[in-house]
Amino acid sequence: MVLHRWRYTLWKAQLSALSICVKNQLSLKKMKIDDVLEEIEDNQRRARMIPYRRQDGTMDMFPAAKRGNSTYAYRTGKQLSVHKQMFLDGFVDYSVMFITLVVPHNNSYYGCQDTWKATAKAIGPFIKALKKKGVEKYFIVLEATSKGCCHTHLLTSWNRSLRASIQDGKFHLEEKDLLDFIKERWDREWTKVSDLLINNNSVAVQVCPNLKEAEKAFEYASKYLGERSNIMKSLDRAHQDKATSYDQGKLFTNYWASKTNRRVCRMSRNLSKGALYT
């Protein structure tokens, strides 16, 4: 019995050491799109096939909606247009703020994984704090950079017009107290949940002066959603070593959202009717 326990303890120690060794190697290795293509394709092949009858009476099959395929893109594309209309309904000049949150990362496997898990946890308390400052509607998108790490686009509609000044063709928030609050609050929420010891968050804030700019901001934030969530052409280009940074961002978004079981799109309750199943 004593020998058996000794062997079991030794086995656990060896397994723990091996796990640490593998984790350290993955922590040093930079992520590449080629590392995840096989897993993305395997995930797509798991989509359930649904039979249907054509007009000529013949039977055919099509894949059920799964994040990244054409069925999913078609269905969520219709929903996304509804959410856009609801978000911009009643627009007032200078009332929409476009926030981009970039978090510290090292582009390793575990570094990227941490940005996705931590961002998903931090964004809830962060938006709750903004609502107390006057946010009435919000639309949040988590997406990957071309290197795999998560960053966030946050569209917020406020209960008043915001003061802004134009610099380099962009309208920047002039309310220093509000700007400082946004940056400090995001740093605080991120630090609570991230495993990374570094903290060099980047928070970019722009104000939309008119409806046209607000529509542009929504289109940019949703560039991997709806009809554009279909990854098939991006997969083909990646296999041919022709993937653009846009393709890589889309593929990494699909990979990490599935891997971490995170929704890439969240919105306020007054926009969530028929919500995207993301």
TIMAR-92077 format. One line per 8 residues: number of its first residue (from 1); their letters; for each residue x, y, z of N, C-alpha, C, O. Coordinates in steps of 0.2 Angstrom, whole numbers, plus 5000, padded with zeros to 4 digits. Each point is the difference from the previous one (the first is absolute). Layout:
# residues N
NUM	A	X/Y/Z/X/Y/Z/X/Y/Z/X/Y/Z  ...
***
This chain:
# residues 278
1	MVLHRWRY	5004/4994/5000/4996/5006/5000/5004/5006/5000/4999/5005/4996  5007/4995/5008/5004/5006/5001/5004/5001/4993/5000/5006/4998  5002/4989/4999/5003/5000/4993/4995/5003/4995/5002/5004/4996  4992/4994/5004/4995/5002/4996/4999/5008/5000/5000/5003/4995  5000/4999/5011/4999/5007/5001/5006/5004/4998/4999/5005/4997  5007/4992/5004/5006/5003/4998/5000/5001/4993/5002/5005/4997  4996/4990/4999/5000/5000/4993/4995/5005/4997/5001/5004/4995  4993/4997/5008/4995/5004/4998/5002/5008/5001/4999/5004/4996
9	TLWKAQLS	5005/4997/5010/5002/5007/5002/5006/5001/4994/5000/5006/4998  5004/4990/5001/5005/5001/4995/4997/5001/4993/5002/5005/4996  4993/4992/5002/4997/5001/4994/4996/5007/4999/5001/5003/4995  4996/4999/5011/4997/5006/5000/5005/5006/4999/4999/5005/4997  5007/4994/5007/5006/5005/4999/5002/5000/4993/5002/5006/4998  4999/4989/4999/5003/4999/4993/4995/5004/4995/5002/5004/4996  4991/4994/5005/4995/5003/4996/5000/5008/5001/4999/5004/4995  5001/4998/5011/5000/5007/5001/5007/5004/4997/4999/5005/4997
17	ALSICVKN	5006/4992/5004/5006/5002/4997/5000/5001/4992/5002/5005/4997  4995/4990/5000/4999/5000/4993/4995/5005/4998/5001/5003/4995  4994/4998/5009/4995/5005/4998/5003/5007/5000/4999/5004/4996  5005/4997/5010/5003/5007/5000/5005/5001/4994/5001/5005/4998  5003/4989/5000/5004/5001/4995/4997/5002/4993/5002/5004/4997  4992/4992/5002/4996/5002/4994/4998/5007/5000/5000/5003/4995  4997/4999/5011/4997/5007/5001/5006/5005/4998/4998/5005/4997  5008/4994/5006/5005/5005/4999/5002/5000/4993/5001/5006/4997
25	QLSLKKMK	4999/4988/4999/5002/5001/4993/4994/5003/4996/5002/5004/4996  4992/4995/5006/4995/5004/4996/5000/5007/5002/4998/5004/4996  5004/4998/5010/5001/5007/5002/5005/5004/4996/4999/5006/4999  5006/4990/4999/5005/5003/4996/4999/5000/4993/5002/5005/4996  4994/4990/5001/4999/5000/4993/4995/5005/4998/4994/5000/5003  5007/5004/4992/4996/5005/4997/4994/4996/4996/5002/4995/4996  4992/5007/5004/4995/4997/4997/5000/5002/4992/5002/5006/4998  4997/4989/4998/4999/5001/4993/4994/4997/4997/4997/4995/5003
33	IDDVLEEI	5000/5008/4992/4994/4997/4997/5000/4993/4998/4995/4997/5001  5011/5001/4997/5000/4993/4998/4999/4995/5006/4998/4994/4999  5003/5008/5007/5000/4996/5006/4993/4998/5001/4998/4995/5004  4997/5009/4994/4993/4999/5002/4995/4998/4994/4994/4999/5001  5009/5001/4993/4996/4999/4994/4996/4993/5001/4994/4999/4998  5010/4996/5003/4997/4993/5001/4995/4999/5005/4995/4997/4999  5006/5007/5007/4994/4999/5005/4994/5004/4998/4995/4998/5001  5006/5008/4995/4994/5004/4998/4996/4995/4995/4994/5000/5000
41	EDNQRRAR	5010/4997/4995/4997/4996/4995/4996/4994/5003/4994/4998/4998  5009/4999/5007/4997/4994/5004/4994/5003/5003/4995/4996/5000  5005/5009/5003/4994/5003/5003/4994/5001/4995/4994/4999/5002  5008/5004/4992/4995/5001/4995/4997/4993/4998/4994/5000/4998  5010/4995/5002/4997/4994/4997/4995/4997/5005/4996/4995/4998  5004/5007/5008/4995/4997/5005/4993/5003/4999/4996/4998/5004  5003/5007/4992/4994/5003/4999/4995/4994/4997/5001/4996/4996  4993/5004/5008/4995/4995/4998/4997/5002/4993/4999/5005/4998
49	MIPYRRQD	5000/4990/4998/4997/5000/4993/4993/4999/5000/4997/4996/5003  4999/5009/4994/4993/5000/5000/4997/4999/4993/5002/5003/4995  4994/4992/5004/4997/4998/4994/4995/5005/4998/4996/5002/5004  5003/5000/4989/4995/5004/4998/4998/4998/4992/5004/4997/4997  4990/5004/5001/4997/4998/4994/5001/5007/4995/4997/5005/5002  5006/4994/4992/5000/5005/4995/4994/5001/4997/4995/4995/5001  5004/5010/4995/4994/5001/4996/4998/4995/4995/4994/4998/4998  5012/4999/4999/4999/4994/4995/4998/4993/5004/5000/4995/4996
57	GTMDMFPA	5000/5005/5010/4998/4994/5004/5006/4996/5002/4999/4996/5004  5007/5006/4994/5006/4996/5003/5002/5003/5007/4998/5005/5002  5005/4990/5001/5002/5001/5007/5008/5003/5000/5004/4997/4996  4997/5007/5009/5007/5002/5001/5001/5002/5007/4996/4999/5004  5010/5002/4998/5002/5001/5007/5004/5007/5000/5003/5002/4996  4996/5002/5010/5003/5006/5001/5002/5000/5007/4997/4997/5005  5009/5006/4997/5002/5000/5007/4996/5004/5005/4998/5006/4998  5001/4992/5008/4996/5004/5005/5005/5006/5001/5006/5000/4999
65	AKRGNSTY	4991/5005/5004/5004/5006/5002/5005/4999/5005/4999/4997/5005  5007/5004/4993/5006/5000/5005/5005/5006/4999/5001/5001/4994  5001/5002/5011/5004/5005/5000/5005/5000/4994/5005/4995/5001  4995/5009/4994/5005/5000/4995/4998/4997/4993/5003/5001/4995  4991/4995/5005/4998/4998/4994/4995/5004/4996/4998/5005/5003  5000/4993/4991/4995/5005/4996/4993/5000/5003/4997/5006/5000  5001/4989/5003/4993/5000/5003/5000/5005/5006/4995/5004/5001  5010/4996/5003/5000/5004/5006/5001/5007/4998/4997/5005/5002
73	AYRTGKQL	5007/4996/4993/5001/5007/4997/4994/5003/4997/4998/5006/5001  4998/4990/4996/4994/5003/4997/4995/5002/5005/4997/5005/5000  5002/4990/5005/4995/5002/5006/5002/5005/5004/4996/5005/5001  5010/4996/5001/5002/5005/5004/5001/5007/4997/4999/5005/5002  5002/4994/4991/5000/5007/4996/4993/5003/5000/5000/5006/5000  4995/4991/5000/4993/5003/5001/4999/5003/5006/4998/5006/5001  5005/4991/5005/4999/5002/5006/5004/5006/5001/4998/5005/5004  5008/4995/4994/5005/5006/5001/4997/5006/4997/5001/5006/5003
81	SVHKQMFL	4996/4994/4991/4997/5006/4997/4995/5003/5005/4999/5006/5000  4997/4989/5003/4995/5003/5005/5003/5003/5006/4998/5005/5002  5007/4992/5000/5004/5003/5006/5003/5007/4998/5000/5005/5004  5002/4996/4990/5003/5006/4998/4995/5005/5000/5001/5006/5002  4993/4993/4995/4995/5004/5000/4997/5003/5007/4999/5005/5001  5001/4990/5003/4997/5001/5007/5005/5004/5004/4999/5005/5004  5008/4994/4995/5005/5004/5003/5000/5007/4998/5001/5005/5004  4998/4996/4989/5000/5007/4998/4994/5004/5000/4999/5006/4998
89	DGFVDYSV	4996/4990/5004/4993/5003/5000/5000/5006/5005/5002/4999/5006  4996/5007/4992/4999/5006/5005/5007/5003/5001/5001/5003/5005  5004/4996/4990/5006/5003/5000/5000/5007/5001/4997/5004/4997  5008/4999/5008/5001/5007/5001/5007/5001/4999/5004/4996/5002  4998/5010/4994/5007/5001/4999/5004/5000/5006/4998/5003/5005  5008/4994/4994/5005/5000/5006/4998/4996/5006/5002/5001/5005  4993/4995/4994/4997/4995/5006/5003/4993/4999/4999/4997/5005  5005/5001/4990/5003/4994/5000/5007/5000/5001/5004/5004/4996
97	MFITLVVP	4999/4992/5008/5007/4999/5001/5002/4993/4998/4997/4995/5002  5009/5005/4994/5003/4994/4998/5006/4999/5004/5005/5004/4999  4995/4991/5005/5006/4998/5004/5003/4994/4998/4997/4995/4998  5010/5005/5001/5004/4994/4999/5004/4998/5005/5004/5005/5003  4996/4989/5000/5004/4998/5006/5005/4995/4997/4998/4995/4998  5008/5007/5003/5006/4995/4998/5004/4998/5006/5002/5005/5004  4998/4989/4998/5003/4998/5006/5007/4997/4999/5002/4998/4995  5002/5002/5011/5007/4997/4999/5000/4993/4998/4996/4996/5002
105	HNNSYYGC	5009/5002/4994/5000/4993/4997/5008/4999/4998/5004/5004/4999  4997/4989/5000/5007/4998/4998/4999/4996/4994/5005/4997/4997  4989/5002/5000/4999/4996/4994/5002/4993/5000/5000/4996/4995  5001/5001/5011/5001/4993/5001/4993/4997/5001/4995/5003/5000  5005/4990/5000/4993/4997/5001/4997/5002/5006/4994/5002/5000  5009/4997/5006/4997/5002/5006/4999/5007/5001/4995/5002/5004  5009/5002/4993/4999/5007/5000/4994/5002/4997/4996/5004/5002  5003/4993/4992/4993/5002/4996/4994/4997/5004/4995/5004/5000
113	QDTWKATA	5006/4990/5002/4995/4997/5004/4998/5005/5006/4994/5001/5001  5010/5001/5002/4999/5005/5006/4996/5006/4998/4996/5002/5004  5006/5001/4990/4997/5006/4998/4992/4999/4999/4996/5004/5001  5003/4990/4996/4993/4998/4999/4996/4999/5006/4994/5002/5001  5009/4994/5004/4996/4998/5006/4999/5006/5004/4995/5002/5003  5011/5002/4998/4999/5006/5004/4996/5006/4998/4996/5003/5003  5004/4998/4990/4996/5005/4997/4993/4999/5001/4996/5004/5002  5002/4989/4997/4993/4998/5001/4997/5001/5007/4995/5002/5001
121	KAIGPFIK	5010/4997/5004/4998/5001/5007/5000/5008/5002/4996/5002/5003  5008/5002/4994/5001/5007/5002/4995/5004/4997/4998/5006/5002  4999/4992/4992/4996/5005/4996/4994/5001/5003/4997/5006/5000  5000/4989/5004/4993/5001/5003/5001/5006/5006/4996/5004/4999  5008/4995/5006/5001/5005/5005/5001/5007/4997/4998/5005/5002  5006/4995/4992/5002/5006/4997/4994/5004/4997/4999/5006/5001  4997/4990/4995/4994/5004/4997/4995/5002/5005/4997/5005/5000  5003/4991/5006/4995/5002/5005/5002/5006/5003/4996/5004/5002
129	ALKKKGVE	5011/4998/4999/5002/5006/5003/4999/5006/4995/4998/5005/5002  5002/4993/4991/4998/5005/4995/4993/5002/5000/4998/5006/4999  4998/4989/5002/4993/5001/5001/4998/5005/5005/4995/5004/4999  5009/4996/5006/4998/5005/5006/5002/5007/4998/4998/5005/5003  5007/4996/4992/5002/5006/4997/4995/5003/4995/5001/5006/4998  4995/4990/4999/4995/5002/4995/4999/4996/4994/4997/5003/4995  5006/4991/5005/4999/4996/4994/4993/4997/5000/4998/4997/5005  4999/5004/4989/4993/4997/5000/5000/4994/4995/4996/4995/5002
137	KYFIVLEA	5008/5004/4993/5000/4994/4996/5007/4999/4999/5005/5004/4999  4997/4989/5000/5007/4999/4998/5000/4993/4996/4995/4996/5000  5010/5004/4996/5001/4994/4996/5008/4999/5000/5004/5003/4998  4997/4990/5005/5007/4998/5001/5002/4995/4995/4996/4995/4999  5010/5005/4998/5003/4995/4996/5007/4998/5002/5004/5005/5001  4997/4989/5001/5007/4997/5001/5002/4997/4994/4997/4996/4997  5009/5006/5001/5003/4998/4994/5008/4999/5000/5003/5003/5005  4999/4993/4991/5008/4998/5000/5004/5005/4996/4997/5002/4995
145	TSKGCCHT	5009/4999/5007/5004/5004/4995/5003/4994/4995/4998/4994/5001  5006/5008/4995/5003/4996/4995/5005/4995/5003/5002/4995/4997  4999/5006/5010/5005/4996/5003/4996/4995/5005/5003/4996/5004  4991/5005/4997/4996/4996/5004/4997/5003/5007/4996/4997/5003  5007/5008/4999/4998/5003/5007/4994/5004/4999/4998/5002/4995  4998/4998/5011/4994/5003/5000/5000/5008/5001/5004/5002/5004  4992/5002/4992/4999/5007/5002/4992/5001/4999/4997/4996/4997  5001/5009/5005/4993/5002/5001/4998/5006/4996/5003/5005/5001
153	HLLTSWNR	4991/4995/4996/4997/5006/4997/4994/5001/5004/4995/4995/5000  5004/5011/5002/4994/5001/5004/4996/5007/4998/5003/5005/5000  4991/4994/4997/4996/5005/4998/4995/5002/5006/4997/4996/5002  5003/5010/5000/4996/5002/5005/4996/5007/4998/5002/5004/4997  4991/4995/5005/4996/5006/4998/4998/5003/5007/4998/4997/5005  5003/5010/4996/5000/5003/5006/4993/5004/5000/4997/5001/4995  5002/5001/5011/4993/5004/5001/5001/5007/4999/4996/5004/5002  5010/4998/4995/5001/5007/4999/5005/5001/4994/5003/4995/4999
161	SLRASIQD	4998/5011/4999/5005/5001/4995/5007/5001/5004/5000/5003/5005  5005/4994/4992/5007/5000/5003/5004/5006/4997/4999/5002/4994  5005/5001/5010/5005/5005/4997/5006/4997/4997/5003/4996/5003  4998/5006/4991/5006/4997/4996/5003/5006/4996/4997/5005/4998  5009/4993/5000/5004/5005/4995/5003/4996/4995/5002/4994/5001  4999/5008/4993/5003/4997/4995/5008/5000/5000/5002/5006/5000  5001/4988/4999/5007/5000/5000/5002/4995/4995/4998/4994/5001  5006/5007/4994/5002/4995/4995/4994/4997/4996/5000/4994/4999
169	GKFHLEEK	4995/5010/5000/4994/4997/4997/4995/4996/5004/4995/4997/4998  5007/5002/5009/4996/4997/5004/4997/5004/5006/5004/5004/5002  4990/4994/5000/4997/5004/5006/5002/4997/5006/4998/4994/5002  5006/5009/5002/5002/4997/5007/4996/5003/5006/4998/5006/4999  5001/4990/5006/4996/5003/5006/5004/5005/5003/5006/5000/5002  4991/5006/5000/5003/5005/5003/4998/5001/5007/5003/5003/5004  4993/4992/4999/4998/5000/5007/5006/4996/5004/4999/4994/5000  5005/5009/5002/5006/4997/5003/4998/4995/5006/5003/4995/5001
177	DLLDFIKE	4993/5007/5003/4998/4996/5006/4997/4994/4998/5001/4994/5003  4994/5006/4992/4997/4994/4997/5005/4995/4996/5000/4994/5001  5005/5009/4996/5005/4997/4996/5005/4996/5005/5001/4994/5000  5001/5010/5006/5004/4997/5005/4996/4994/5003/5003/4995/5002  4991/5006/5000/4996/4995/5003/5000/4993/4996/5000/4995/5002  4999/5006/4991/4999/4994/4996/5007/4996/5000/5000/4994/5000  5005/5010/4999/5007/4997/5000/5002/4996/5007/5002/4994/5000  4996/5010/5005/5002/4997/5007/4996/4994/5002/5002/4995/5003
185	RWDREWTK	4991/5006/4995/4996/4994/5001/5001/4994/4996/5000/4994/5003  5002/5007/4991/5002/4994/4996/5006/4996/5003/5001/4994/5001  5004/5011/5001/5006/4997/5003/4999/4996/5006/5002/4995/5002  4993/5008/5002/4998/4996/5007/4997/4994/4998/5002/4995/5004  4993/5005/4992/4996/4993/4999/5005/4995/4996/4999/4994/5002  5005/5008/4994/5005/4996/4997/5005/4997/5005/5001/4993/4999  5001/5011/5005/5005/4997/5005/4997/4995/5005/5004/4996/5002  4990/5005/4999/4997/4995/5005/5000/4993/4997/5000/4995/5004
193	VSDLLINN	4999/5004/4989/4999/4993/4997/5005/4998/4996/5000/4994/4998  5005/5010/5000/5006/4997/4996/5005/4997/5004/5002/5002/5005  5001/4993/4992/5006/4996/5002/5006/5004/4999/5006/4998/5003  4994/5006/4992/5006/5004/4998/5002/5005/5005/4996/5003/5002  5011/4997/4999/5002/5005/5005/5001/5007/4997/5000/5005/5004  5001/4995/4990/5001/5007/4996/4993/5003/5000/4995/4997/4999  5005/5010/5001/4993/5003/4999/5002/5007/4996/5001/5005/5003  4998/4994/4990/5001/5006/4996/4995/5000/4995/5000/5000/4994
201	NSVAVQVC	4994/5000/5009/4993/5001/4996/5000/5006/4996/5003/5005/5002  4995/4994/4992/4999/5006/4995/4992/5001/4999/4997/4996/4998  5001/5010/5004/4993/5002/4999/4999/5006/4995/5002/5005/5002  4995/4993/4993/4999/5006/4995/4992/5002/5000/4996/4995/4999  5003/5011/5001/4993/5002/5001/4999/5006/4994/5003/5004/5000  4992/4994/4996/4997/5005/4995/4993/5002/5001/4996/4995/5002  5002/5010/4996/4993/5002/5000/4997/5001/4993/5004/5003/4995  4990/4994/5004/4997/5001/4993/4996/5006/4999/4995/5001/5004
209	PNLKEAEK	5007/5004/4992/4997/5006/5000/4993/5000/4996/4996/5005/5001  5003/4990/4995/4994/5000/4996/4998/4993/4999/5004/4995/5001  4991/5004/4996/4997/4993/4998/5005/4996/4996/5001/4994/5001  5001/5009/4994/5005/4997/4995/5006/4997/5003/5002/4994/4999  5001/5010/5006/5006/4997/5004/4998/4995/5004/5004/4995/5001  4990/5005/5002/4998/4995/5005/4999/4993/4996/5001/4995/5002  4996/5006/4992/4999/4994/4996/5007/4997/4998/5000/4994/5000  5005/5010/4998/5006/4997/4998/5003/4997/5006/5003/4994/5000
217	AFEYASKY	4996/5009/5006/5003/4996/5006/4997/4994/5002/5003/4995/5001  4990/5004/4998/4997/4994/5000/5002/4995/4995/5001/4994/5002  5000/5008/4992/5003/4995/4995/5007/4998/5002/5001/4994/4999  5003/5010/5003/5007/4998/5002/5000/4995/5006/5003/4995/4999  4993/5007/5006/5000/4995/5006/4997/4993/4998/5002/4995/5003  4993/5005/4992/4997/4994/4998/5003/4996/4994/4997/4996/4997  5009/5006/5002/5003/4997/4993/5001/4993/5000/5001/4997/4995  4999/4999/5011/5000/4993/5000/4994/4997/5002/4999/4994/5001
225	LGERSNIM	4995/5010/4999/4994/4997/5002/4995/5000/4994/5001/5002/4994  4993/4994/5007/4995/5000/4995/5003/4996/4994/5003/4995/5000  4995/5008/4994/5002/4997/4994/5007/4999/4999/5003/4996/4996  5001/5009/5007/5007/4999/5000/5004/4996/5004/5006/4999/5001  4990/4997/5003/5002/4995/5005/5002/4993/4996/5003/4996/5003  4995/5004/4991/5002/4994/4996/5007/4999/4999/5003/5005/4997  5000/4990/5005/5008/4999/5000/5002/4996/4995/5006/4999/4999  4990/4998/4996/5002/4995/4995/5005/5003/4995/5005/4997/4999
233	KSLDRAHQ	4994/5009/4999/5005/5003/4995/5007/5002/5004/5005/4999/4997  4994/5003/5009/5006/5001/5004/5004/4994/5001/5006/5000/5000  4991/4994/5001/5003/4994/5001/5004/4998/4994/5006/4998/5000  4991/5003/4994/5003/4998/4994/5006/5004/4998/5005/4998/4998  4995/5009/5004/5005/5004/4999/5006/4999/5005/5006/5000/4998  4992/4998/5008/5005/4998/5005/5004/4993/4998/5006/5000/5001  4991/4996/4995/5003/4994/4998/5005/5001/4994/5004/4996/4999  4994/5010/4998/5004/5001/4994/5006/5006/5002/5003/5002/4996
241	DKATSYDQ	4997/4999/5010/5005/5005/5003/4999/5007/4997/5004/5004/4999  4989/4997/5000/4998/5007/4997/4996/5003/5005/4996/5005/4998  5003/4993/5008/4996/5003/5005/5002/5007/5002/5006/5002/5002  4989/5003/4998/5002/5007/5002/4999/5001/5007/4998/4995/5004  5004/5010/4999/4999/5001/5007/4992/5000/5002/4999/4998/5006  4997/5004/4989/4993/4999/5002/4998/4993/5000/4996/4998/5005  5006/4998/4991/4999/4993/5000/5002/4997/5006/4997/4996/5004  5010/5005/4998/5002/4998/5006/4996/5002/5007/4999/4996/5004
249	GKLFTNYW	4999/5010/4996/4996/5003/5005/4994/4996/5001/4997/4998/5005  5000/5001/4989/4993/4996/5000/5001/4993/5002/4996/4997/5004  5009/5000/4994/5001/4993/5002/5002/4999/5007/4998/4995/5003  5006/5009/4999/5002/5000/5008/4994/5002/5004/4999/4997/5005  4997/5007/4993/4994/5002/5003/4995/4993/5001/4998/4999/5005  5001/4998/4989/4996/4994/5000/5004/4995/5005/4996/4996/5004  5010/5003/4995/5004/4995/5004/4999/5001/5008/4998/4996/5004  5004/5010/4998/5000/5001/5007/4993/5001/5003/4999/4998/5006
257	ASKTNRRV	4996/5004/4990/4993/5001/5003/4997/4993/5001/4997/4998/5005  5005/4997/4991/4998/4993/5001/5004/4997/5005/4998/4996/5004  5009/5005/4996/5004/4997/5005/4999/5002/5007/5000/4996/5005  4998/5010/4996/4999/5003/5007/4992/5000/5002/4998/5002/5005  4998/4996/4990/4993/5000/5000/4997/5007/5002/4997/5001/5005  5006/5004/4992/4998/5007/5001/4995/5003/4995/5001/4998/4994  4995/5006/5007/4996/5003/4995/5004/5006/4998/5003/5004/5004  4997/4997/4989/5004/5006/4998/4996/5006/4999/5002/5006/4999
265	CRMSRNLS	4991/4994/5002/4996/5006/5000/4995/5000/5006/4997/4995/5002  5003/5011/5001/4995/5001/5006/4997/5007/4999/5003/5004/4997  4991/4996/5005/4997/5007/4999/4995/5001/5006/4999/4996/5004  4999/5010/4997/4995/5002/5005/4993/4997/4999/4999/4998/4994  4997/5001/5011/4994/4997/5000/4995/5003/4995/4996/4997/4997  5005/5010/5002/4995/5003/4995/5002/4999/4993/4997/5002/4995  5009/4994/5004/5002/4998/4993/4999/4992/4999/5001/4998/4994  4998/4999/5011/5001/4992/5000/4994/4996/4998/5001/4994/5000
273	KGALYT	4994/5009/4997/4995/4996/4997/5002/4997/4994/5003/5003/4996  4996/4990/5004/5003/4997/4994/5008/5000/5000/5003/5000/4995  5000/4999/5011/5007/5001/5001/5004/4995/4995/4998/4995/4999  5008/5008/4999/5004/4995/4997/5002/4994/5004/5002/5001/5006  4998/4993/4991/5002/4994/5004/5007/5000/4999/5003/4995/4996  5001/5009/5007/5008/5000/4999/5003/4997/5006/5006/5000/5000
***
